[in-house]
């Protein structure tokens, strides 16, 4: 038995999204009141009762959310978030303590993964070992929210108000990673991986170990740029290039290949507007005139890291 499982945090997220939907529905001044309320309400139901819903019903709910987003029925509240002067005064008062809640999340992820997963009383375990890292991150988010309220001396309702504001500012892009990850799984089921393997075998001299590594890392980055999500690219490119050439043909270490391959995918995330939640949303939140400014600033870093990943994988994957 597990006291803290991932299902608990899905319920918490669902309840929060339900509060967001209710707040929007009660806000007569909201520019897209009912469309936004339905969008966040549907997402709340998916989080809250996803395992109990038939797959077909959940699929139609997701399609309904896509239609609402595509017809521009989902929007945030312009000008919300408090006066700039008040925010500046609060930042001056709190100074570096503002970073404490954000740093608590990765700290709790490490502590939870290494320590909390081992805590148990007989058959009762504190955390589910199958999803311990994700559960620890979620727990860290709750702890960070509580610490943030304590530091700022804000009322608990502030967390709901500000969380709702940020959620609406992000908008439909919030569900893009889940959608793209699901698309990657569909591509994998459809047999895209073997097709890529055949194309790579004919187009590239994959019998050369370095070429196999470079093809895998570049494939992860490019496919991630197209999909906007490294998790979507990973099963397709790993089945199409990584396993048949790096592992099976050249006997590379699959653990090293997979770890550095994901890092190569993340390099692609830095260089694409398709990763909207990482690159377009920050530009929106910061009111940048150029919505691709974040991507443009990250391209040199992404290319440098990608080259480093190729070199590191070549030096390690065949030797350890």
C-alpha positions, -999 to 999 in steps of 0.1 A, spaced: 0 0 0 12 35 -8 3 66 12 14 91 -16 8 80 -52 7 99 -85 -31 95 -85 -33 118 -55 -16 146 -74 -38 141 -104 -68 146 -82 -52 178 -67 -45 191 -102 -80 183 -112 -95 201 -82 -74 232 -90 -84 232 -126 -120 229 -115 -116 260 -94 -101 278 -123 -131 269 -145 -155 280 -118 -138 313 -113 -139 320 -151 -176 310 -153 -185 335 -125 -164 363 -140 -189 383 -161 -160 406 -174 -140 377 -188 -135 382 -226 -140 345 -235 -160 335 -204 -178 303 -214 -153 289 -239 -125 292 -214 -146 278 -186 -155 248 -206 -119 242 -217 -105 242 -182 -135 223 -169 -129 195 -195 -92 194 -186 -101 192 -149 -123 162 -156 -96 145 -175 -71 150 -146 -97 142 -119 -113 111 -134 -90 101 -163 -87 64 -152 -124 60 -147 -134 76 -181 -137 53 -211 -109 61 -236 -134 71 -263 -150 96 -240 -117 111 -229 -107 113 -266 -138 133 -275 -132 156 -246 -97 163 -258 -111 169 -293 -135 194 -278 -106 212 -261 -88 213 -294 -118 229 -312 -122 255 -284 -85 264 -287 -85 264 -325 -116 287 -326 -99 311 -302 -125 306 -274 -98 303 -248 -82 335 -234 -68 350 -202 -78 382 -184 -58 412 -198 -42 434 -172 -45 410 -143 -18 403 -118 -17 435 -97 -1 468 -101 35 470 -113 44 492 -84 31 468 -58 50 439 -74 82 460 -74 77 469 -37 71 432 -28 102 421 -48 123 447 -30 111 435 4 115 398 -3 147 400 -24 164 366 -29 138 349 -7 116 349 -38 138 321 -52 133 298 -22 100 282 -33 113 276 -68 144 259 -55 124 237 -32 108 219 -61 141 203 -75 154 199 -39 123 179 -30 126 159 -62 161 148 -52 152 141 -16 121 123 -25 138 101 -51 167 91 -29 151 90 6 113 92 8 109 63 -16 126 41 11 103 51 40 78 24 50 59 10 79 55 -27 73 35 -31 41 27 7 40 51 27 19 52 65 20 56 69 -18 50 48 -49 84 35 -61 71 32 -97 66 69 -101 87 83 -72 105 111 -91 73 125 -106 55 122 -73 84 139 -55 83 168 -80 45 172 -74 50 170 -36 77 197 -40 53 219 -58 28 217 -30 55 224 -4 68 253 -25 33 268 -26 30 266 12 64 281 17 56 309 -8 25 318 11 44 318 44 72 340 30 49 365 13 24 364 41 -3 361 15 -37 345 20 -42 309 7 -67 323 -19 -38 342 -35 -23 309 -47 -56 301 -65 -59 336 -79 -23 339 -92 -22 302 -103 -54 308 -123 -40 340 -138 -8 323 -149 -27 292 -162 -49 314 -183 -19 334 -196 -3 301 -208 -36 290 -222 -40 261 -245 -2 256 -248 -4 240 -214 -17 207 -229 7 207 -258 34 185 -242 8 158 -234 -7 160 -268 27 157 -286 38 129 -263 6 110 -272 13 117 -309 48 102 -304 32 70 -290 8 69 -320 37 72 -344 55 44 -326 24 22 -328 20 30 -365 55 17 -373 72 50 -381 104 38 -364 111 9 -388 105 33 -418 130 57 -404 155 28 -399 152 18 -435 156 54 -447 187 59 -425 202 26 -436 199 36 -473 209 73 -469 237 71 -444 269 50 -438 256 38 -405 282 10 -405 306 37 -392 300 40 -354 304 78 -353 278 82 -381 253 60 -362 257 82 -331 255 115 -350 224 102 -369 207 93 -336 215 126 -318 206 147 -349 175 127 -354 164 133 -318 170 170 -321 153 174 -356 123 153 -348 119 171 -315 119 204 -334 92 191 -356 71 176 -328 79 202 -301 85 175 -275 115 152 -269 92 126 -253 73 123 -286 106 120 -305 122 95 -282 103 62 -290 103 69 -328 140 78 -332 152 53 -306 133 24 -324 143 37 -358 180 46 -353 192 42 -318 185 5 -312 191 -10 -346 224 9 -353 240 22 -321 230 -8 -299 225 -38 -321 249 -31 -350 277 -15 -329 269 -30 -295 266 4 -277 254 8 -242 216 14 -243 215 33 -210 241 58 -221 225 61 -255 191 67 -241 202 93 -215 223 114 -240 197 109 -267 171 126 -245 195 154 -239 199 158 -277 161 160 -280 161 187 -254 186 206 -276 159 205 -303 134 219 -277 155 250 -273 154 257 -311 117 254 -320 86 274 -316 67 241 -316 78 238 -279 53 266 -272 52 261 -234 90 267 -232 96 292 -259 65 311 -270 47 313 -236 77 330 -219 77 356 -247 40 361 -240 44 364 -203 72 389 -207 53 409 -233 82 407 -258 76 423 -291 93 394 -310 75 362 -300 104 342 -313 130 361 -293 135 332 -268 141 307 -296 166 331 -314 186 335 -282 187 298 -275 197 286 -310 235 290 -305 233 273 -271 212 245 -285 237 238 -314 266 239 -290 250 215 -266 240 192 -295 276 190 -308 288 183 -273 262 155 -269 273 138 -301 309 139 -290 302 126 -255 280 98 -267 306 87 -292 333 87 -265 312 68 -240 285 47 -256 309 21 -271 334 20 -242 313 16 -211 
